Amino acid sequence: MARSKTPNDAPSTNIAGNVPLQYAVFLFDLETINAAWDQFYATFPGSSQYDEIIESEVERSVGREWQKNLIRLGAPAIYSTKENGFSVRKRVLSDVSAIVDQPPGDRYVQIRQLTQLSRDQELFVVFDESLAYGHYQADNGGKFILRWYDEMPPQFYLREDEEDLDRIKKHYLERRCIDLVRLSKPVSPILHDV
């Protein structure tokens, strides 16, 4: 259920001189949020607004051969867990692997092998609710992201493919956040970094 504070309900606080600060609080249950994402995808099935791309590269032969991987993850869904936590689920939409090499004396690299894996997989990232928090930055592409404290990173689960799980885990642990949604820029500059 959503409830917002109106200007008459909300206390006024002065910041940056005499600029009054008004606030709004919206509370949604997880079923409402997940249903909104499902409805968005049903309405705009080709949209990649919430897709996330994870790229990785491994050198197989020094200066001569590389394996490049590109994993595309779909929109998130959020679920409660039994022990004071929650999980974010993202579907693996595509998984492409390419072996590229550079023949001796050549300036250009060539694709030697291209593999498109099409497994029906889902990534689960499990959080302790007290160790994660949301962060929105308008100048970061309008992304609302979920961050966690370094001392207790989330747990990652992906069935069947340990190599992909290692790549995904490395990507997120280096970034220390996971993308949830893109939001349009608020009119008030006070709300551009929340």
SVG drawing of the C-alpha trace seen along z (x, -y; Angstrom):
<svg xmlns="http://www.w3.org/2000/svg" viewBox="-2 -31 57 59">
<polyline fill="none" stroke="black" stroke-width="0.4" points="0.0,0.0 1.4,-3.4 1.1,-6.4 2.6,-9.7 3.1,-12.7 1.4,-15.8 3.1,-19.2 0.6,-19.8 1.5,-16.5 5.3,-16.6 7.4,-18.5 9.4,-21.3 13.2,-21.3 15.6,-24.0 18.6,-22.9 21.1,-24.9 19.9,-28.2 16.2,-28.8 15.2,-26.0 12.4,-24.0 12.7,-20.2 9.6,-18.2 9.6,-14.4 7.5,-11.5 7.5,-7.9 6.2,-5.1 5.8,-1.6 5.2,1.3 5.2,5.0 7.4,7.2 4.4,8.7 3.5,5.2 7.0,4.4 7.4,7.8 3.9,7.4 4.9,4.0 8.0,5.4 6.0,8.3 3.4,5.9 6.2,3.7 7.7,6.7 4.3,7.8 3.6,4.4 7.0,3.8 8.4,7.3 11.4,6.2 12.5,3.6 16.0,4.0 15.7,1.1 16.4,3.3 18.9,5.7 22.4,5.9 25.4,6.9 28.4,8.6 31.6,8.8 34.7,10.8 37.9,11.6 40.6,14.3 43.9,14.4 44.5,18.0 47.8,17.5 50.0,14.5 49.3,11.7 47.8,14.2 44.5,15.7 41.6,14.5 38.2,15.9 35.6,13.2 32.3,13.8 29.1,11.7 26.2,12.6 22.9,10.6 20.7,10.7 17.1,9.6 14.9,7.6 15.1,8.4 12.5,9.8 12.8,9.6 11.7,12.3 11.7,12.6 13.8,15.3 13.1,17.2 15.9,15.7 15.7,11.9 16.8,11.5 15.7,11.2 17.0,12.4 17.2,10.7 16.5,13.0 17.7,12.2 17.1,14.5 20.1,15.3 18.8,14.1 21.8,14.9 25.3,16.2 27.8,15.8 31.4,17.0 34.0,16.1 37.6,17.3 39.5,14.6 43.2,14.7 45.8,12.6 47.8,14.4 51.6,13.7 52.4,10.6 48.8,9.5 47.5,6.2 43.9,7.4 42.2,10.1 39.8,12.6 37.0,14.6 38.0,18.3 35.0,19.7 31.6,18.3 29.3,20.1 25.8,19.1 24.6,21.0 20.9,21.1 20.2,22.6 17.2,21.6 19.1,20.3 18.4,17.9 20.8,16.0 19.9,15.6 21.7,13.0 20.8,13.5 21.1,10.6 20.9,10.2 18.4,7.2 20.4,5.3 23.6,5.4 22.2,3.9 20.8,0.5 19.4,-1.2 21.1,-4.1 19.8,-6.3 21.9,-8.7 20.4,-10.7 23.8,-11.3 24.5,-7.5 22.0,-6.9 19.1,-7.1 20.0,-3.8 18.5,-2.6 21.1,-0.2 21.4,2.1 24.7,1.8 26.1,3.9 28.7,3.5 32.1,5.0 32.2,7.2 29.2,9.2 28.7,9.6 25.6,11.5 25.6,15.1 25.4,16.0 23.6,19.0 23.4,20.2 22.7,23.8 24.7,25.8 27.5,23.5 30.3,22.8 32.4,20.7 29.5,18.3 28.8,18.1 32.5,17.2 32.3,14.5 29.1,13.0 30.2,13.1 33.5,11.4 31.6,8.7 29.3,7.9 31.9,8.1 34.2,5.6 31.2,3.2 29.8,3.9 26.3,3.3 23.6,4.7 21.3,2.7 17.6,2.9 15.8,0.3 16.3,-2.9 14.3,-5.9 13.7,-9.3 15.4,-12.3 13.5,-14.0 12.6,-17.7 14.2,-18.7 18.0,-18.5 17.9,-17.6 16.6,-14.1 19.4,-13.5 21.5,-11.5 19.5,-9.6"/>
</svg>
